[in-house]
Amino acid sequence: MPNDHKLGPRRLVSSVEISNLARAYGITRDQARRLINKFGNNRAKLSEAARILKARLPPPREAICMPAAPLVALKF
């Protein structure tokens, strides 16, 4: 039975692995998939690369646009 995927040494990455990495480090699924394709299953390298990637990402747009809420003293 021939192998139709022809991925060489790389294997198909499950969507669960991608989702778990993306959720754990706050990166997109596409970024997680690319990291897994680059580093394989080496969790130490994946963790380091994901942390570096997350640190380089700009803050979410809503965090930039929302004004800070004024501090109000509550009287009880």
N, CA, C and O atoms as a GROMACS GRO file, in nm:
protein
  304
    1MET      N    1   0.085  -0.117   0.000
    1MET     CA    2   0.000   0.000   0.000
    1MET      C    3   0.090   0.125   0.000
    1MET      O    4   0.166   0.145   0.095
    2PRO      N    5   0.083   0.206  -0.102
    2PRO     CA    6   0.171   0.323  -0.110
    2PRO      C    7   0.130   0.432  -0.011
    2PRO      O    8   0.013   0.444   0.026
    3ASN      N    9   0.229   0.509   0.030
    3ASN     CA   10   0.204   0.621   0.121
    3ASN      C   11   0.172   0.744   0.037
    3ASN      O   12   0.256   0.790  -0.040
    4ASP      N   13   0.050   0.797   0.051
    4ASP     CA   14   0.007   0.909  -0.031
    4ASP      C   15   0.056   1.044   0.022
    4ASP      O   16   0.055   1.143  -0.051
    5HIS      N   17   0.099   1.049   0.147
    5HIS     CA   18   0.133   1.178   0.208
    5HIS      C   19   0.273   1.226   0.173
    5HIS      O   20   0.293   1.346   0.157
    6LYS      N   21   0.368   1.138   0.159
    6LYS     CA   22   0.506   1.172   0.121
    6LYS      C   23   0.563   1.286   0.205
    6LYS      O   24   0.614   1.384   0.151
    7LEU      N   25   0.554   1.274   0.336
    7LEU     CA   26   0.604   1.377   0.426
    7LEU      C   27   0.748   1.355   0.466
    7LEU      O   28   0.806   1.440   0.533
    8GLY      N   29   0.806   1.246   0.428
    8GLY     CA   30   0.942   1.217   0.470
    8GLY      C   31   0.944   1.187   0.618
    8GLY      O   32   0.856   1.116   0.668
    9PRO      N   33   1.043   1.240   0.692
    9PRO     CA   34   1.053   1.208   0.834
    9PRO      C   35   0.947   1.277   0.919
    9PRO      O   36   0.925   1.237   1.034
   10ARG      N   37   0.882   1.378   0.867
   10ARG     CA   38   0.779   1.447   0.945
   10ARG      C   39   0.651   1.367   0.945
   10ARG      O   40   0.622   1.294   0.850
   11ARG      N   41   0.575   1.382   1.051
   11ARG     CA   42   0.448   1.310   1.060
   11ARG      C   43   0.335   1.411   1.061
   11ARG      O   44   0.356   1.531   1.082
   12LEU      N   45   0.217   1.362   1.038
   12LEU     CA   46   0.100   1.450   1.046
   12LEU      C   47   0.078   1.487   1.192
   12LEU      O   48   0.082   1.401   1.279
   13VAL      N   49   0.056   1.613   1.218
   13VAL     CA   50   0.037   1.661   1.354
   13VAL      C   51  -0.113   1.665   1.382
   13VAL      O   52  -0.191   1.714   1.301
   14SER      N   53  -0.152   1.612   1.497
   14SER     CA   54  -0.293   1.610   1.529
   14SER      C   55  -0.340   1.749   1.569
   14SER      O   56  -0.263   1.829   1.621
   15SER      N   57  -0.467   1.775   1.545
   15SER     CA   58  -0.522   1.906   1.579
   15SER      C   59  -0.526   1.927   1.729
   15SER      O   60  -0.525   2.041   1.776
   16VAL      N   61  -0.530   1.818   1.806
   16VAL     CA   62  -0.529   1.830   1.952
   16VAL      C   63  -0.395   1.885   2.000
   16VAL      O   64  -0.392   1.971   2.088
   17GLU      N   65  -0.286   1.835   1.944
   17GLU     CA   66  -0.153   1.885   1.981
   17GLU      C   67  -0.140   2.033   1.948
   17GLU      O   68  -0.085   2.111   2.026
   18ILE      N   69  -0.189   2.071   1.831
   18ILE     CA   70  -0.183   2.211   1.789
   18ILE      C   71  -0.265   2.298   1.882
   18ILE      O   72  -0.219   2.403   1.926
   19SER      N   73  -0.387   2.254   1.913
   19SER     CA   74  -0.475   2.331   2.001
   19SER      C   75  -0.416   2.346   2.140
   19SER      O   76  -0.422   2.454   2.199
   20ASN      N   77  -0.360   2.238   2.192
   20ASN     CA   78  -0.302   2.244   2.327
   20ASN      C   79  -0.185   2.342   2.334
   20ASN      O   80  -0.175   2.420   2.429
   21LEU      N   81  -0.098   2.339   2.235
   21LEU     CA   82   0.016   2.430   2.234
   21LEU      C   83  -0.031   2.575   2.218
   21LEU      O   84   0.019   2.665   2.286
   22ALA      N   85  -0.126   2.597   2.130
   22ALA     CA   86  -0.177   2.733   2.106
   22ALA      C   87  -0.242   2.789   2.232
   22ALA      O   88  -0.220   2.904   2.268
   23ARG      N   89  -0.322   2.708   2.299
   23ARG     CA   90  -0.392   2.752   2.421
   23ARG      C   91  -0.294   2.775   2.536
   23ARG      O   92  -0.307   2.872   2.610
   24ALA      N   93  -0.197   2.687   2.550
   24ALA     CA   94  -0.103   2.696   2.662
   24ALA      C   95  -0.016   2.821   2.655
   24ALA      O   96   0.021   2.876   2.759
   25TYR      N   97   0.017   2.866   2.535
   25TYR     CA   98   0.109   2.979   2.521
   25TYR      C   99   0.047   3.104   2.460
   25TYR      O  100   0.116   3.203   2.441
   26GLY      N  101  -0.082   3.099   2.430
   26GLY     CA  102  -0.150   3.217   2.377
   26GLY      C  103  -0.105   3.257   2.238
   26GLY      O  104  -0.094   3.376   2.208
   27ILE      N  105  -0.079   3.158   2.153
   27ILE     CA  106  -0.041   3.185   2.015
   27ILE      C  107  -0.150   3.129   1.925
   27ILE      O  108  -0.239   3.058   1.971
   28THR      N  109  -0.145   3.162   1.797
   28THR     CA  110  -0.247   3.112   1.705
   28THR      C  111  -0.222   2.966   1.671
   28THR      O  112  -0.112   2.914   1.692
   29ARG      N  113  -0.326   2.901   1.619
   29ARG     CA  114  -0.311   2.761   1.578
   29ARG      C  115  -0.209   2.747   1.465
   29ARG      O  116  -0.133   2.650   1.461
   30ASP      N  117  -0.207   2.843   1.374
   30ASP     CA  118  -0.111   2.838   1.263
   30ASP      C  119   0.032   2.850   1.316
   30ASP      O  120   0.121   2.779   1.270
   31GLN      N  121   0.054   2.939   1.411
   31GLN     CA  122   0.187   2.953   1.471
   31GLN      C  123   0.228   2.825   1.543
   31GLN      O  124   0.343   2.782   1.534
   32ALA      N  125   0.133   2.764   1.615
   32ALA     CA  126   0.162   2.639   1.686
   32ALA      C  127   0.196   2.527   1.588
   32ALA      O  128   0.290   2.450   1.611
   33ARG      N  129   0.121   2.518   1.478
   33ARG     CA  130   0.148   2.415   1.378
   33ARG      C  131   0.287   2.432   1.317
   33ARG      O  132   0.358   2.334   1.297
   34ARG      N  133   0.324   2.556   1.289
   34ARG     CA  134   0.456   2.580   1.232
   34ARG      C  135   0.568   2.545   1.330
   34ARG      O  136   0.671   2.491   1.290
   35LEU      N  137   0.548   2.576   1.458
   35LEU     CA  138   0.649   2.541   1.558
   35LEU      C  139   0.664   2.390   1.570
   35LEU      O  140   0.776   2.338   1.579
   36ILE      N  141   0.552   2.318   1.570
   36ILE     CA  142   0.558   2.172   1.580
   36ILE      C  143   0.626   2.113   1.457
   36ILE      O  144   0.704   2.019   1.468
   37ASN      N  145   0.597   2.169   1.339
   37ASN     CA  146   0.663   2.120   1.218
   37ASN      C  147   0.813   2.146   1.222
   37ASN      O  148   0.891   2.067   1.170
   38LYS      N  149   0.852   2.257   1.283
   38LYS     CA  150   0.994   2.292   1.289
   38LYS      C  151   1.070   2.214   1.395
   38LYS      O  152   1.180   2.166   1.370
   39PHE      N  153   1.010   2.199   1.516
   39PHE     CA  154   1.082   2.139   1.629
   39PHE      C  155   1.036   1.997   1.663
   39PHE      O  156   1.098   1.932   1.748
   40GLY      N  157   0.931   1.949   1.600
   40GLY     CA  158   0.884   1.813   1.628
   40GLY      C  159   0.822   1.804   1.766
   40GLY      O  160   0.753   1.895   1.810
   41ASN      N  161   0.848   1.694   1.836
   41ASN     CA  162   0.788   1.670   1.968
   41ASN      C  163   0.877   1.711   2.084
   41ASN      O  164   0.846   1.679   2.199
   42ASN      N  165   0.984   1.780   2.059
   42ASN     CA  166   1.074   1.823   2.165
   42ASN      C  167   1.006   1.934   2.246
   42ASN      O  168   1.007   2.050   2.205
   43ARG      N  169   0.948   1.897   2.360
   43ARG     CA  170   0.868   1.991   2.440
   43ARG      C  171   0.950   2.107   2.494
   43ARG      O  172   0.899   2.218   2.505
   44ALA      N  173   1.075   2.084   2.527
   44ALA     CA  174   1.158   2.192   2.579
   44ALA      C  175   1.179   2.299   2.471
   44ALA      O  176   1.167   2.418   2.498
   45LYS      N  177   1.210   2.256   2.351
   45LYS     CA  178   1.231   2.351   2.242
   45LYS      C  179   1.100   2.418   2.202
   45LYS      O  180   1.098   2.538   2.172
   46LEU      N  181   0.990   2.342   2.201
   46LEU     CA  182   0.860   2.400   2.169
   46LEU      C  183   0.821   2.507   2.270
   46LEU      O  184   0.773   2.614   2.233
   47SER      N  185   0.841   2.477   2.398
   47SER     CA  186   0.807   2.573   2.503
   47SER      C  187   0.887   2.701   2.489
   47SER      O  188   0.833   2.811   2.496
   48GLU      N  189   1.016   2.686   2.470
   48GLU     CA  190   1.103   2.803   2.457
   48GLU      C  191   1.065   2.886   2.335
   48GLU      O  192   1.055   3.009   2.344
   49ALA      N  193   1.043   2.820   2.222
   49ALA     CA  194   1.009   2.892   2.099
   49ALA      C  195   0.873   2.960   2.112
   49ALA      O  196   0.856   3.073   2.064
   50ALA      N  197   0.777   2.895   2.175
   50ALA     CA  198   0.644   2.954   2.192
   50ALA      C  199   0.650   3.074   2.285
   50ALA      O  200   0.583   3.175   2.260
   51ARG      N  201   0.729   3.066   2.393
   51ARG     CA  202   0.743   3.180   2.484
   51ARG      C  203   0.809   3.298   2.414
   51ARG      O  204   0.766   3.412   2.432
   52ILE      N  205   0.911   3.272   2.334
   52ILE     CA  206   0.978   3.379   2.260
   52ILE      C  207   0.881   3.441   2.159
   52ILE      O  208   0.874   3.563   2.146
   53LEU      N  209   0.806   3.357   2.089
   53LEU     CA  210   0.710   3.406   1.991
   53LEU      C  211   0.604   3.492   2.059
   53LEU      O  212   0.570   3.599   2.008
   54LYS      N  213   0.552   3.447   2.171
   54LYS     CA  214   0.450   3.522   2.243
   54LYS      C  215   0.504   3.656   2.292
   54LYS      O  216   0.433   3.757   2.288
   55ALA      N  217   0.629   3.660   2.336
   55ALA     CA  218   0.689   3.785   2.385
   55ALA      C  219   0.706   3.885   2.271
   55ALA      O  220   0.704   4.006   2.296
   56ARG      N  221   0.722   3.839   2.150
   56ARG     CA  222   0.740   3.927   2.034
   56ARG      C  223   0.610   3.977   1.976
   56ARG      O  224   0.610   4.073   1.898
   57LEU      N  225   0.498   3.915   2.012
   57LEU     CA  226   0.369   3.956   1.957
   57LEU      C  227   0.326   4.089   2.017
   57LEU      O  228   0.350   4.114   2.134
   58PRO      N  229   0.261   4.174   1.937
   58PRO     CA  230   0.208   4.299   1.992
   58PRO      C  231   0.090   4.268   2.084
   58PRO      O  232   0.028   4.162   2.072
   59PRO      N  233   0.057   4.360   2.175
   59PRO     CA  234  -0.057   4.337   2.263
   59PRO      C  235  -0.186   4.332   2.182
   59PRO      O  236  -0.190   4.387   2.072
   60PRO      N  237  -0.290   4.268   2.232
   60PRO     CA  238  -0.417   4.262   2.159
   60PRO      C  239  -0.470   4.402   2.130
   60PRO      O  240  -0.450   4.494   2.209
   61ARG      N  241  -0.535   4.416   2.018
   61ARG     CA  242  -0.584   4.546   1.974
   61ARG      C  243  -0.679   4.610   2.074
   61ARG      O  244  -0.673   4.731   2.094
   62GLU      N  245  -0.766   4.533   2.135
   62GLU     CA  246  -0.861   4.590   2.231
   62GLU      C  247  -0.791   4.645   2.354
   62GLU      O  248  -0.843   4.736   2.419
   63ALA      N  249  -0.675   4.592   2.388
   63ALA     CA  250  -0.600   4.644   2.503
   63ALA      C  251  -0.541   4.780   2.471
   63ALA      O  252  -0.522   4.862   2.561
   64ILE      N  253  -0.512   4.805   2.345
   64ILE     CA  254  -0.455   4.933   2.304
   64ILE      C  255  -0.565   5.039   2.295
   64ILE      O  256  -0.543   5.154   2.334
   65CYS      N  257  -0.682   5.003   2.243
   65CYS     CA  258  -0.787   5.099   2.214
   65CYS      C  259  -0.873   5.136   2.334
   65CYS      O  260  -0.933   5.244   2.336
   66MET      N  261  -0.881   5.050   2.432
   66MET     CA  262  -0.970   5.076   2.545
   66MET      C  263  -0.906   5.173   2.644
   66MET      O  264  -0.794   5.150   2.690
   67PRO      N  265  -0.975   5.281   2.675
   67PRO     CA  266  -0.920   5.373   2.776
   67PRO      C  267  -0.930   5.310   2.914
   67PRO      O  268  -1.017   5.226   2.940
   68ALA      N  269  -0.842   5.350   2.999
   68ALA     CA  270  -0.844   5.297   3.135
   68ALA      C  271  -0.966   5.351   3.207
   68ALA      O  272  -1.001   5.468   3.192
   69ALA      N  273  -1.030   5.266   3.284
   69ALA     CA  274  -1.147   5.308   3.360
   69ALA      C  275  -1.102   5.399   3.474
   69ALA      O  276  -1.002   5.371   3.540
   70PRO      N  277  -1.175   5.507   3.497
   70PRO     CA  278  -1.136   5.596   3.606
   70PRO      C  279  -1.156   5.528   3.741
   70PRO      O  280  -1.251   5.451   3.760
   71LEU      N  281  -1.069   5.556   3.832
   71LEU     CA  282  -1.081   5.502   3.965
   71LEU      C  283  -1.180   5.586   4.043
   71LEU      O  284  -1.169   5.708   4.051
   72VAL      N  285  -1.276   5.519   4.099
   72VAL     CA  286  -1.380   5.588   4.175
   72VAL      C  287  -1.381   5.533   4.315
   72VAL      O  288  -1.381   5.411   4.334
   73ALA      N  289  -1.382   5.621   4.413
   73ALA     CA  290  -1.389   5.577   4.551
   73ALA      C  291  -1.532   5.537   4.584
   73ALA      O  292  -1.625   5.615   4.562
   74LEU      N  293  -1.549   5.420   4.634
   74LEU     CA  294  -1.682   5.372   4.671
   74LEU      C  295  -1.711   5.409   4.816
   74LEU      O  296  -1.626   5.390   4.903
   75LYS      N  297  -1.832   5.461   4.842
   75LYS     CA  298  -1.871   5.497   4.978
   75LYS      C  299  -1.974   5.396   5.024
   75LYS      O  300  -2.075   5.373   4.957
   76PHE      N  301  -1.949   5.337   5.138
   76PHE     CA  302  -2.042   5.237   5.192
   76PHE      C  303  -2.118   5.294   5.308
   76PHE      O  304  -2.202   5.225   5.367
   0.00000   0.00000   0.00000
